[in-house]
Amino acid sequence: MKFQFPIINQFVSILALNVTNTLFQLILIPILINHTATNQLGPYFLALSFSVLASIFVNFGTSQTSVVEIKKAANENERHTILVETLALRFLPLCIGIIISCLLPILINNGIYYLLVLPIIIAEFINPQFYLIAIYKINRYTFLNFILRAVVIITIIILKDNKNLIEITLLGTGFAMLALNIIYLPFTFLKERISPALPSFKKIKELYSTHILVVGNGLTVHLQQSMFLFALPSFVTPIFLSAYGLIDKLISSFRMLVNAYSSSVMPHAATHHQMGFERWKTFKQQQNRLLFVLCLVAGVIMYIFPEQLLTILFLGKNNNQSFFSEATQLVKIISPVPLLIALNVLNVSELILEKKFLIYLGAGLLVLLISLFSIDALKLGLPAQYAGYYPVVIEGACLLIYSVIVQKIRNEQSR
């Protein structure tokens, strides 16, 4: 069998979408570093991490499952039903996310940041990416996303000396995402009337019982990073917290790029999976080889040239040597992380295609337990400088656990 690449147009569009979103965050970082107080960056990264966590909850696993279901749909009526069921699934998590965002400003310092990410959370409720990916029509969405993100960046550059720059950044990011998804409502969720396709209460319960396992894993995966980030302020200096927040964002960027590849091949992967285990196994091995080479190169560059990478990222400016030194050391430490993430992404896809949602959740909870042990290690006196190794430990644990689980499932099926 020839080496299987995803459909080129689809892959390029999804990759461009994720590269745009990644570069957007990376371009904002030097602007914020050079024009806001360093001790404000930590809370900013915490608020961003919360917005991702809330978005995963609102999405409720639909971005993973609905792509496959839309791909399998026999006609437009079935596709519309899946779209409406997706909205129905997301509604209750949206309400919970809004309530929590409104309460946090009362309970914690810099809580206003959490209120300002509300547009990001609402945008996730009407996020149509899963549908556009499944029907291979993501191109225009990618282009509009690029335009809106560029407008936000230009606006932030113009207002870079404003004392409320972080607030402007959070709001601008959210409203750009919300505007993009509103534009697509007539072509996706509102393409036909919603009310006739609304699921029954029994169907909603059935959907929640299935998706709770998927979203549970999604939340545990993000909590593995965000819980540690939320705990760090108690153990490290504001400079280290800001540097670690930067590294956490870099890791998220790598994960976005790898997930872009995974999303682009998911419809193709579903087809191979239906053809039989040997076909899927060959397909997975081929994709893993490609990801291995690309991410190994990225890791080597990070290890050898951390200062040069950060200099490029910061646009040649270095207004805080302590922050730069901490970030440089952390970039070198996390250099294996892109490879570890890449080698695990198709393990996750295999569990989803096999519909092993309970096992999927169990794996996430096991890794989350390792995360809690890591936080306890800091409480018990582990020197704070070792916190930088946490991403390597957690991603290595993910790869090991998921690989063992997938192999165990294969062994059971071959009996």
N, C-alpha and C positions, 0 to 999 in steps of 0.2 A: 504494500500500500504506500502511495506517495505521501510525503510529509504534508500533514493537514494544517493549513493556515486558516484562520477565520476568514469569512468574507471580507475582502480587503476594504471595500467602502465602509462597511459596518465597523470594522476594527479601527480604521483611521478616524472616523467620526467620534466613536466613544473615547478613543485615546486623546483626541483633540479636546473633547469636553473635559476630561479629567486633568489633562495638562493645563488647560485654561484655569480650572478651579485651583489646581496646585500652585501655579505661578501667581495667581491672584493673591493667595495667602503669603507666598514667599516675597512678593514685591511689597506687600504691606509691612512686613516685618522690619526692614531697614528704615522705612519712613517712621514707623512708631518708635523704634529704638532711638532714632536721632532727634525726635521731636516731642517725646513724652518722658516723664520721669521713669527710671528703671523699675522702681517699686510698684508702678502701675501695670507693668507688662505681665507680671504673674497673675493678678486678678483677671486681666484681659484673656490670657490663655485659659484660665479656669472657666470663664464664661463661655468661650468657644467650645471647650470640651463638654460643658453642660449642654450646649445647643446641639452638639452631635449626638449626645446620649438621648436627649429628648426627641430628636429627629428619628433615631432608631426605634424608639418606643412608639412614636406616632405612625411610622411606616408599618410597624407590626409584622415584619417579615414578608410583606407583599412584594418588595422589590426582588426577592429571591424566588418565591413560589409562583407569582403571577406571570413572570416571563415564560415559564414552562407551560402554564395553563393556557395562556394566550396563543402560544405556538401550537398547542394541540387543538385549539378551538376549530370546529368544522365550518363555522360561518360567522357573519357579522353579529348576529343576535347573541351567539354564545360569547363573543368578545365583549359586547356591551354589558352582558350580565356579569362577566368577570370584573369589568371596570366598576360597576355599581357596587358589587360585593366588596371591592377594594376600598371604596369610600366608606361603606358601612363599617368595615373593620377598623378603619382609621379614626372614626369619629370620637369614640369614647376615649382612646388614648390622647387625642388632641385636647379634649376638655380637661383631662387630668394634667397634661403638660402646661396648659395655660394657667390653671390654678396654682401649680407649683411655682411657675415663673413670677406670678403676681405676689406670692407669699415670701419668696426669698429676699426681696429688698427690705422686708421688715425684720428678717432674722439674722442677716449677716452683713459684714462690711462690704462696701462696693456692690451691694445687692442690686443697684440700679442697672448694672451691666446685664444681669440675668433677665430683667424686664425688657431690655432693649433687644434681646435675641428672639422675642416673640414673633416678629415677621419671619424669621428662619423656620421656626416651628410650624407656623401656619402654612408656609410655602410647602413643607413636606407633606401636608395633608392632601394637596392637589398636585403632587409631583407625578408627572406622566412618563418619566423616563422608562419605566419597565415596559410600558405599552409600545413606546416608540422603538425601543430596542427589539422587542419581539416581532414587530412588523417591518423592521429594517427601514425606519424613517426618522432616524435621529439626526440627520445632517443639518436641517434647518434649525432645529433646537440648539445644536452645538454652535452654529453661527450667531444666533441671537444671544446666547449665553455669553459669547465672546464680546459682543458689542456692549451689552449691559455691564459686564465686569470692567471693561475698559472705561466706560463712563464713570463708574464708581471710583476707579483708581485716579482718573484725571481730577475728579472732584476732591478727593482726599489730598492730592498733591497741591491743589490750589488752596485748600484750607489747612495745610500742614502745620501752620503756626497757631491755629486755634487751640485754646486751652481745653476744649472738649473734643479733641481729636479722636480719642478712643470711642466715645459715645457716637460720634459721627460715623466712624468706621463700622461699628456694629450695626447701626441702623441702615447705613447705605448698603451693606452686604445683604441684610435681610430683605430690604425692599426690592433690590435687584432680583433676588431669587423669587420673591413673591410675584413681581411683575411678569417675569418670564413664564411662570406656571399659569398665571391668569390668562395670558395670551393664548395658551394651548387648551384652555377649557372647552371652547366650541368644537375642537377637533378630537377631543378625547372623552372626558367624563360627561360633557354636555352635548355630545354629538347627537344623541337621541334623548328622549324623555327618561328621567331617572325613575320616577315613581312606579311605572309598570314592572321594572326590573328589581325593585327593592327586595332583598331576601327576607324570608319569614324569620320569626324569632328562633325557631328550631334550627334553621339554616345558619343563622348568625352564631348560635351556640356551637354548632358543629365546626364552623370556620375558626372561631376563637380557640376551640379545643385543639385544633391542628396547628394554628399559627402561634399559639402561646409558646410552643416548644421552640419554634424558629426564632421568634423575637427574644425569647429567654436567652438563647445562645448569643444572639446579636448584642444584647445588653451585657452579658457576662464578658464577651470579647472586649467591648469598649470599657467596661468597668475595670478590666485588668490593667488598663492604662490610666483611666481617669481617677480611680480610687487612690492609686499611688500618687498621682499628681495632686489630688485634693489633700492627701496626708502630708505631703512634703513640707508645707509651710511651718509645721511644728518641729522640723528637724534640721532645716537648712537655712542659709542666709537668703535675703531677697534677691541677691545677685545670682546665686545658684538656682533658685526657683525660676527666675526669668530665663536663664540659660537652658534649664531642663525643659521649660515650656516651649522654647524654640526647637529643641531636639524632638520633643513629643510631636510638634507640628511637622517636622521633617519626616518622622516615621509615618505619620498619618498620610503625608504626601506620597511616600513610597507605596503605602497600602492602597491608596486611591488608584495609582497607576497600575499596580498588579491586578486590582479588582476590575479595572477597565478592560484589561485583557481577558479576565475571567468572564466578565459580562458579555463581551463580544463573541466569545466562543460558546456561551451557554446554550443557545438554540442549536448550534452545530453539535455540541457535546450531547445534548438530549437525543439527537438523531442517532449518533454512534452508540449511545448507551442502550437504545431500543434494539439495535442490531445484534446485541450479544456482548458477553463479557470480554471475549478476546478482542473484539473490535474496539471496545472502550479502553481496554488496557493498553493497546497499541497507540491509540489516540492520546491518552494521558501521558504516556512515556515521551512521545514526541513533543508535546507542549511543555513538559517539564524540562526537557533538554534545552529548549529555546529560552525559557525563563531562567534556567540555571546560568547560562552563558551571560545573558544581559545583566542579571543582578550580581553575579560574581564580579564582573567588570566594574559595576557601580560601587560595590563594597571595597574593592582594591583602591579605587580612586579616593574614596572617603578616608581610607586608612593612611594612604601615602600623602595626600594633599589636603588635609583638613583646613589649614590656614588659608590656602588659596581659594578653596570653595567658599569659605565664609567671607573672604574679602570680596569675591564676586557677588555673593548674596547681599552683602551690606553696601554694595555699590562703591567700594573703595573707601568708605568712611568708617572710622573707628573712634567713636567718642568716649568709649568706656573700655579701657584695657582689661580690667578685671572680668567684665562680662565676656569679652572676646576670648580671653584665656580659658575661662570655664567652658565656653561653647566649643572651642577648638578641641579640648581634651575629650568632651562628650561625643563629638562627631567621630573621633578616632575609635572610641570605645564601642559605639553602636554600629560600626562598619559591617559586621556580619548580619545585621538585622534584615536588610532587603532580601538577601538570599534565603534566610529562614522563612520569611513571609511568603516568598514566591513558591518555594517547594511545598508549602502547605495548602495553597489556595485551591488546588484541584482535589485534595483530600476532602475539603469542605464541600466542593461541588459533587463529589461522589456520594457523600452522605445524603445530600439533598435529592439527588437523582434516584437514590435507593429509597427515599422517603423514610430514612432512619432518624426521625426528628427527636425522639426521646433520647437516643444515644447521642445525637448532636448536642442536645441540651446538657446531658451528663458530662460530655467532654468539656464544655464551656465552664460548667460549675467546678470541675476538677482543676482547671487552670486558674479559675478565680480563687480557689482555695490556696494555691501556690502564691497568688498575689497577696492574699491576706497574711500568709506566713512571712512574706518579704517585708510587709509593713511592721509586723510584730518584731522582726529582726532589728529594725531601726529603733523601735521602742526599747528593746533589750540592750541597746548600746552599740549596735553595728555602726562603725564610723560612717558619717554622712556621705563621704566621697564615693563609697561603694554603691550609692543610689544610682549612679550612672550606668552600672552594669545590669540594672533591672530589666530594660527592654530585651537584652540578649538572653537573659534567663527565661523570661516569660515567653518569648517567641520560640526559643529552643524547646521549652516544655510543650508548647502548642504543637510543634512539628512532631515531636516524639509521641505524644498522646494520640493525636489524630492518625498518625501512621500506624500505630499499633492497633487502633480500633478498626481502621479500614482493612488491615490484613486479617484481623480476626473475623470480620464479616465475610471476607472472601473465602477464608478456610471453611467457615460454616456452610456457605453456599455450595462449595465444591464437594461436600460429603454426599 
